Amino acid sequence: MVFQGSSAAISHTGKVRSNNQDSGYAGSNLFVVADGMGGHAGGDVASSLAISRLEGLDRPFDSTAEAERALRDAISDAAVDLVDTVGVRPELAGMGTTVSALIMVDDYAVIAHIGDSRIYLFRDGALTQITTDHTFVQRLVDSGRITPEEARYHPRRSVLMRVLGDMDTDPELDTFIMPTQPGDRWLLCSDGLSGVVDDPHTSKALGLGLAPGRTADNLLKQALDGGAPDNVTIVIVDVGGQHPLFSGTPTIVGSASNPVGVEVPAAAPRRSSWLHPNRQAANEPTHFEPAPEFLEELIEEDRRRARRRRIGWIAGVALVLAIIAGATWIGYQWTQTRYYVGADEDTVVIYQGVQQSIGPISLSTPYEDTGIPLDSLSDFARATVEQTISANSLSHARQIVSGISDLAGGGG
């Protein structure tokens, strides 16, 4: 049946890029985000071709299996379209696109994914990332070599391991089926959003309960406030909700919104100028799929990075231990300038150090046995000595012993 819910799609060039290579689609049953890559024009064409192939799936399906099979076939056909287009326009070689697509079939969401655009599910106040990024840094995260937080700022975070490109007509897709329920809010987005706005802020925006369009505007504003170095595309899908849509005109955004259809523009001439490096950089691809030898270099670079982190960690621990050891030594040396008068089993003794201990380690040692028997002292004097008497110096301790000796003589 036709999906009952509401949705919105929005796409923005961002603050750095000179053109929008993203495409987005929000229809009756189909919802897609495609993030194109390949430099000027190439990314536009790749994401537009993907949307053009997929929009024919915006219809009710009899089963989730049928929808999943249709998604796989359409995305494979899009890969063939990319190869054929490069055959006509070889200057577009190397173009590609991510694809994150969702078809609603009854109470299920059928998902297909390749690349680093993302699909999230916001349910009962909790945000969950449903898809896994097909990136070099995600492999490092999965292997435990870096943390998810480190991945956000890794210099190779845009290196894709899988992408819908012009070199493979049989792309390796992730497809799966998930149950959905009224109240669920699905978010599809390019990395122009997820790479700038972190999950806690995304979750807060989705949880405000605003309509999909206003929520998308809110998230886009956060991405722009964060600098928006890349194109930003957002598709929000609410299951059920206050204003379910039973039919309507699909919303197409980004480069695929060209009403004439998919066009392959002439390649822009490359001109080098040291006066305008930023403008040139804006036309460069934001992602690329590495050749095997380049991947090996990336892995070796990561090994070097891991070794440097390990050495730095060891050096940091060693420094902390050295500081603790130094402070302990200085403290111990200070204790050895102190003295007190106490008792051993049967005589009065001058001790060097302080009365305290650190666990099993005593901070004092016997310095001088005075030879004064404890039995020669009065009960009060003996109790005082056994409880120890602090002294400021060795001479002070000997003065205390002299007084005790007089008491002993008087008592004897």
LONU-706518 format. One line per 3 residues: for each residue x, y, z of C-alpha. Coordinates in steps of 0.001 Angstrom, whole numbers, plus 500000, padded with zeros to 6 digits. Layout:
BEGIN
X:Y:Z  ...
This chain:
BEGIN
500000:500000:500000  501026:503640:499715  503093:504768:502667
501173:506787:505253  503340:509468:506748  505013:512756:505944
508402:513705:504573  510639:516554:503470  513802:516911:501405
516288:519772:501271  519704:520278:499680  522234:523103:499907
525570:523783:498212  527197:524681:501524  529642:527480:502220
532719:526185:500371  531702:524172:497298  530954:526033:494093
528304:523564:492903  525926:521030:494421  526822:517428:493590
524246:515962:496002  520786:514763:495023  517804:513866:497159
514362:512355:496607  511279:512159:498834  508239:510518:497254
505258:508428:498288  507165:505248:499142  510764:505927:498085
513330:508149:499815  516933:508577:498617  520099:510588:499235
522968:510417:496727  526265:512266:497270  528088:512638:493960
531838:512845:493480  534260:513257:490600  535056:516936:490378
533189:519569:488414  530110:518146:486623  530996:514491:487274
529436:514324:490726  526346:516166:489508  525814:513616:486765
526484:510572:488936  524000:511467:491686  521399:512617:489144
521681:509355:487206  521205:507388:490419  518033:509300:491320
516775:508992:487729  517097:505196:487912  515620:504848:491383
512583:507129:491091  510765:504418:489112  510604:502451:492374
508368:505046:494031  505319:502774:494113  503687:500192:496384
505327:496753:496453  503620:493457:497207  506456:492291:499474
509662:493452:501085  511614:490844:499107  510324:492301:495858
511279:495823:496969  514757:494706:498037  515344:492963:494711
514103:496028:492810  516487:498275:494758  519457:496051:493938
518535:495906:490259  517962:499667:489962  521254:500547:491620
523100:498064:489402  521415:499650:486376  522586:503041:487621
526154:501696:487689  525752:500635:484056  524473:504141:483255
527630:505627:484785  529856:503351:482707  527937:504175:479522
528075:507908:480236  531846:507818:480697  532065:505964:477371
530470:509005:475737  532223:511603:477870  535618:510156:478904
536552:513392:480671  534052:512375:483384  535979:509195:484180
536233:508630:487907  532803:510006:488768  530654:508160:491274
528048:508578:493940  526949:507243:497279  523403:505912:497518
521303:505527:500642  517763:504527:499742  514685:503485:501703
511396:502016:500436  508437:501784:502793  506511:498506:502397
503626:498146:504848  505231:498116:508319  508771:497639:507044
511608:499778:505727  513633:498214:502902  517112:499748:502822
519938:499782:500275  523233:501516:500978  526673:502103:499498
529159:504826:500455  529192:507196:503413  525825:508896:503283
523791:507708:506249  520378:506508:507365  519378:507105:510985
516323:506000:512937  514949:508233:515710  512634:506164:517911
511408:506811:521463  513867:509654:521940  516925:507649:520857
518943:508127:517657  520481:505049:516004  522738:504986:512953
521319:502217:510776  523855:502113:507942  527606:501581:508189
529991:503926:506381  532002:502228:503641  535096:504269:504418
538723:503661:505241  538380:505181:508708  535297:503062:509478
537451:499985:508903  539934:501408:511374  537107:501943:513880
535758:498418:513324  539219:496948:513932  539611:498981:517135
542567:500979:515826  540873:504367:516272  537809:505616:518117
534646:506973:516436  535597:510438:517723  539061:510150:516126
537379:509060:512883  535463:512356:512701  538737:514282:512335
540939:511702:510606  542701:513175:507530  541518:510193:505432
537896:510252:506577  536639:510883:503010  538335:507871:501432
535576:505507:500292  536089:501759:500150  532815:501172:498288
530976:503522:495959  528610:503431:492983  531113:504319:490258
532000:503991:486599  534391:501056:487064  532056:498340:488346
528652:497350:486972  528074:494978:489927  528460:497182:493016
528672:495627:496486  525577:496884:498288  524302:496574:501831
520596:495721:501768  518384:494795:504691  514835:495021:505981
513760:496584:509273  510360:496808:510976  509083:500314:511484
506220:501701:513541  504103:504840:513927  506118:507591:515569
509400:506548:513949  511396:509335:512309  513915:508355:509614
516764:510627:508583  518719:510170:505346  521631:512563:504878
524885:513156:503043  528087:513503:505031  527756:517252:504636
525399:516986:507617  526775:514017:509582  530359:515246:509251
529510:518631:510794  526558:518114:513159  527224:515431:515759
524670:512841:516862  523603:514565:520127  522656:517765:518273
520966:515784:515487  518992:513813:518059  517921:517005:519825
516670:518538:516548  514738:515391:515616  513235:515212:519093
511703:518700:519061  508584:517323:517364  508588:519875:514554
507236:519001:511106  509744:517301:508758  510303:520478:506719
511065:522649:509747  513262:519928:511227  515252:519703:507984
515667:523500:507984  516887:523345:511599  519511:520695:510787
520643:522576:507670  521102:525744:509716  523297:523853:512175
525434:522526:509317  525792:526034:507854  526626:527482:511272
529308:524785:511515  530957:525969:508296  529281:523561:505840
532471:522666:503921  530513:520216:501745  527096:519966:500097
524318:519203:502588  521333:517026:501689  518652:515956:504162
515581:513755:503753  513289:513251:506769  510515:510644:506822
507920:510448:509589  505910:507238:509945  502281:508146:510676
502286:511498:512401  499779:514335:512470  499630:514875:508708
500015:511555:506862  500412:511807:503079  498443:509369:500971
499637:510812:497646  501568:513759:496376  504189:515045:494015
507699:513781:494784  510244:516276:496042  513550:516168:494140
516416:518329:495395  520026:518999:494513  521516:518313:491099
518743:515845:490208  516142:518618:490458  516982:519805:486921
513535:519635:485260  515051:518929:481826  516464:515655:483107
519983:514427:483438  522364:516456:481353  526089:516058:480964
527518:519607:480949  530723:520432:479164  533789:520000:481280
535061:523257:482750  538560:524216:481535  541191:523828:484235
543129:526982:485005  545764:527197:487668  546051:530374:489643
547759:530970:492935  545391:533898:493485  542289:531712:493860
543241:528394:495463  539996:528085:497427  537763:528332:494386
539725:525649:492626  539578:523423:495681  535808:523801:495760
535557:521948:492457  537671:519031:493597  535976:515749:494602
535198:515390:498284  535502:511599:498135  537453:509106:496123
537848:505361:495895  541516:504424:496303  543530:502200:494037
544940:499089:495770  548482:500464:495951  547201:503714:497440
545211:501758:499998  548385:499951:501046  550063:503325:501549
547100:504475:503645  547343:501356:505780  551081:501891:506246
550450:505538:507100  547916:504467:509682  550441:502016:511143
552918:504867:511469  550203:507011:513054  549393:504190:515496
553075:503795:516375  553387:507520:517005  550291:507442:519212
551660:504436:521104  555053:506093:521592  553357:509292:522713
551146:507369:525126  554126:505490:526569  556099:508719:526875
553164:510386:528598  552761:507518:531067  556517:507500:531708
556446:511250:532353  553565:510903:534809  555314:508045:536583
558529:510070:536724  556670:513019:538249  555008:510735:540812
558343:509071:541613  560068:512460:541945  557368:513810:544205
557496:510632:546290  561273:510844:546599  561171:514510:547604
558470:513736:550168  560452:510815:551546  563593:512895:551780
561676:515483:553791  560444:512823:556208  564053:511835:556868
564753:515326:558268  562226:514619:561043  562727:512636:564269
560598:511339:567114  561032:509477:570355  559314:506150:570763
559802:502679:572114  560815:499281:570860  560069:496163:572869
561832:497277:576079  563771:500558:575641  563345:504186:574583
564469:504729:570972  565058:507795:568781  563531:507217:565319
564415:509039:562072  561378:509880:559918  557709:510332:560716
555294:508093:562534  553079:507399:559484  553298:504513:557025
552217:504112:553380  550581:500703:553337  553234:498212:554458
556038:500775:553980  557161:502509:557179  558399:506098:556839
560760:505803:559835  563696:503701:560980  565370:503320:564417
568183:505871:564623  569526:505504:568188  568713:503133:571020
568996:505233:574204  569323:502211:576507  566688:503627:578878
564517:500693:580002  560770:501218:579677  560380:499515:583053
562294:502385:584671  559617:504913:583654  556462:505858:585471
553251:504559:583970  552431:508010:582560  555927:508540:581061
555939:505049:579556  552505:505570:577966  553676:508912:576544
556799:507360:575001  554863:504432:573547  552481:506895:571910
555631:508647:570470  556833:512202:570985  557564:514295:567854
560809:516289:567590  561817:519074:565222  565393:517806:564885
567852:515238:566203  569063:517631:568904  565475:518230:569962
564910:514470:570166  567976:514082:572371  566695:516858:574635
563439:514909:575019  565421:511735:575818  567462:513673:578425
564257:514700:580150  562993:511110:580079  566339:509944:581517
565973:512359:584424  562491:510994:585056  563831:507472:584918
566596:508357:587369  564141:510017:589670  561777:507106:589431
564523:504548:589996
